[in-house]
Amino acid sequence: MRDIAQIISADQSLSARLLRLVNSAFFWFPSRIDTISHAVTIIGTKQLRDLALATSVIQMFKGIPGELIRVKPFWQHCIACGIGSRILASFQKMPNIESFFVSGLLHDIGQLILYSDNTEQAKEALTLSAEEGKLLYISERNVMGLDHAEVGGLLLSEWRLPKSIEETVRFHHRPAGSKRFPMEASIAHISDLIANAMQLETSGERLVPILAKSAWDEIGLSTSVLAPMTQQMDQQYKDSVDLFLEGIK
């Protein structure tokens, strides 16, 4: 724990963002946490690692051109999905709910790669989605032969992130396709749908995705969780956006 705290503390900007995060409504700790070593002790090493990853990835992509993707609304939607995933994972009493936040946060990261490298085809896919009322990932597959979820999975594999995060991102539109991590993929799928339905910004999708029945069956929760889930999302959303998107325009 001491070694991890020293590594994080060497990056002053990252340390400041993490300390603001652990003292926010994201956690609701009763007393203030003033040091990274205290944060590691309270939150745990894996959890703090995942939060460090989340905030670092956002900063990494803040210079993406905004011709096809409006960067701030993109990340606002992704943060909402991450919060929803974290909340659903807590309802399920899953270990390390921060990994679910990271999976939700990164669920559309493939768009940043796909749209930057294939501008004309991306425009065609966006136009097709708007004119024919098709979900965006389906239009991407029709035009480019693959979608942002597949590209995101490939990127996270290249980064050697945990397989659970990689597979969740790859199958968040088709959770039944996830053989090793169906719960994680189902939670991201449902959280993405809810974030879109609540209109917590957008990563480019104009429609609310269709709920995969297999995903709801997989998580095995009552519909009564939806009211407290959306209430918690509302409570955590603004603080989280302000924290994670500091300096993002």
N, C-alpha and C positions, 0 to 999 in steps of 0.2 A: 504493500500500500504506500509506503514511504517513497519507493522508487517511482511509482506511477504519479504520485503527487509532485515529485520533483520534475518529472518530464513535462507535465502539463503546466506547472508554474513557470517553466522556462519561456513559455509563450504568453506574454502579458495580456495580449488581446483575447486569446482563447480563455485564459484564466478569468478575466473580467466577465466575459460572456457567460461562462459556466456558473460563476458565483451569483450573477444576477438571475440566472435561470433557477438555481436551487433555492433562491430566496423569493421566488415568485409564486403566483397562484398555481403554477404547474405542479408544485409539490405541497404547498400549504404546511410547511414545517412550523411548529409553534415558536421556535426561537431562531435567531439569526445565525447563519453559518458564514464565518468570516474568512476561512482558509480552505484551500483546495484539499489539504490533508484531512480536515474535518469533513468536507464533502465526500471524499472517498470513503471515510469510515461510516458515514450515515447512509450513503446511497449504495455503495458497493463498487468494486473495481470494474466489473463488466458493464454495469449500468452507466457509470461515468464515462467509460470508453465509448459507449454507444452515443451518448449525448455529445461528446467531443467530436465524434465522426459526423453527427448530424449538422452541427454548427459549422464545421470545417468545410463540408461539401457545399453548403449554401454559399459560403464566401468564395469558394473555388470557381463557381459558375456565375458570379455577379457581373462579369463583363460580357456575357452572351449578347449578341446583337438582338434588338427587339423587333426586327422586321416581321417575323411570324409569331414569336412568343413574347408576350408582355411579361417580363421576368418577375416583377413583384407579384402580380396576380397569380402567376404560375406557382410561386412558392407559398403564397397565402393559401391556395387550395391544397397544396401538398402538406402544409402544416396542419390544416384542418383534418385531413385524412389521417395524418400521424396521431393527432390528439384522439380522434375517434377510435383508431386501432388500439391505442394505449388504454382507453377507457373500457372497450370491450374485453381486452385481455385481462384487465383488473376484475371485471365482472366474472370472468372465467377462472380467476385466481391462478393465472399462468405465471410461471417464474420469469423474472427479468422482463417486465412490461416495457422497459425502454427499448428493447430490440424490436418490439411491435411498433413503437413510435418511429423508429428508423425505417422500418419496412414501409410504413404508410407514407412517411416523408419522401422516400425515394421511389415511390411506386410509378411515377411518370418521368423519371429522370432520363429515360431513353429518348424522350422527345427533344431534349436539349441537344443530343447527338444527331438524331435522325433529321431534325429540321435544319440544323446548321450545315450539314453536309449534303443535303438533298433539297435545296430550296424550291426549285420548280416543281418537283414531285410533291413536296409537302404542300405547296399552294394548291395543287390539283386535288390532293386528298381533303384539304380543308373546304374547298369549293364543293366537292362531291358530297361531303358530309352535310354542308349547309343546304344545298339545293335538293338533295334527295332524302334528307332527314335520317341519315344513317349515323350510327355511332362512329366516332372518329377512328377508333382502332380498326373497325371493319373497313372503312374507307382507305386507311393506310395500307391494309393488306391487299385491297383491290388494286391500288395504284402502284405500290412499291414491293409487294410480295412478302412483306413482313410488317410488324407493328412496333410501336414504341415499347410495349411490354417485353417483347422478345429482345429488342436492342438493349433495354435496361438490364435484363438478365445477363446478357453477354458482357456488358460493361462491368457489372458487379462481380462476375466470374473472373474477369481480367484483373480486377482490384483485389481478388482473393478475399472477399468478404464472406461471412458465414453463409453456408448453403441455405439456411432457413430464410435469410433476407433475400438472397439471390432468387430462390424459387418463388417466394412470395411476390416479388416484383414481376417475375416472368409470367406468373399465372393469375395476377389479380383480376383480369377480365374473364378468365376461364378457370375458376378455382377447382373445378372437378379434374382438371388436368394435372394438378399437383399430387403426386403419389407419396412423397415423403413428408410434406408439411401442409396437409389440407386445412388444418385449423388456422394456421397463419395466413394462407392465401384467402381463406373464406373471410377472415376478419378484415383484411385489407380491402377485399371486394365490397363488403357491406359498408365499410367506413367511407370508401370512395363514393358510393352511391348516396350516402347520407350527406356528405360534404357538398355534393352537387345539388341535392335536393334542398339543402339549407342555403344555397347560393353563396357559399363562402368562397367567392371568387372562382376562377376556372383556369385549368391548364390548357384550354383550347376546346374542350368538349362543350357543345351547346345543349346536349340532351342529358337527362338523368338516365344513367345506365340501367338496364333491366336486371332485376334481382335474380340471381341463380338460386333456384330452390335448394340445390345441393349445399350451397353455402350456409343458408339459414338452418338447414337440417344439421349440418356439421357443428355449428356453434351451440345448438341445442338450448337456446335461451328463449324466454317468453317475450312476446312483443311489449310487455310491460316495461322492459328495460329501455325502450326507445325514448320515453319522456325524460328520465334522469340522464340518459346519455347525451341527448341534445342540450339539456340544461347545462351539464358539465362542459360540453364543447363550447357553448356560448361564454361560460365563465372563464375558460382558459384561453380562448382564441386570441383576443386582443393583446393580452400580456405576452403570449408566446410569439405572435407576429412581431411585436415591437422588439422583443429580445433577439429572435433569430434573424430578423431582416434589418438589423441596424446597418445603415450605410447602403442598403439596396434601394434603388429608385425604380 
